[in-house]
Amino acid sequence: MNWINKMYLQGRTLQELEFRLKIYLGNDAFSDDPRPEIARILNQLVNRILESDLYDLRNYQSIRDTNGNSVGQFAIKPNEA
């Protein structure tokens, strides 16, 4: 684990973090069948997550649909429980 990730953890264990994801389905990109657009977004997120450090993912990142509209967000945050 690199120093940037260690700095973000700041004494937390990975068990104290959670991955948060919200995708809102109320626009045209999801109108007929939302599954293809959800799958496209999730595939895109895989690459974004793999190319980022934990530290980069501490702030919410915007998710956009095929029309360029903001439809959600994701981040790695401390557990709320």
C-alpha positions, 0 to 999 in steps of 0.5 A, spaced: 500 500 500 503 506 497 503 512 502 497 516 499 493 510 501 496 510 508 495 517 509 487 516 507 486 510 512 490 514 518 489 509 523 483 506 520 482 499 517 479 497 511 474 494 515 472 501 517 471 503 510 465 502 505 464 503 498 458 508 496 454 508 490 448 511 488 445 511 481 438 515 479 434 512 474 429 518 472 432 520 465 432 518 458 438 514 458 434 509 463 427 510 460 426 503 456 430 498 459 435 501 465 439 495 465 444 496 459 445 503 461 447 501 468 451 495 466 455 501 461 456 505 468 458 499 472 463 497 467 466 504 466 466 505 474 471 499 474 476 502 470 476 509 474 476 505 480 482 501 478 486 507 476 485 511 482 488 511 489 484 510 495 485 517 497 483 519 490 476 516 491 475 519 498 471 525 495 464 523 491 466 522 484 460 524 479 457 519 474 454 521 468 450 517 463 451 516 455 447 523 454 452 527 459 447 528 465 450 527 472 446 521 474 449 519 481 456 519 485 460 514 488 466 514 493 470 510 499 468 513 506 468 511 513 463 506 515 457 510 518 455 504 523 
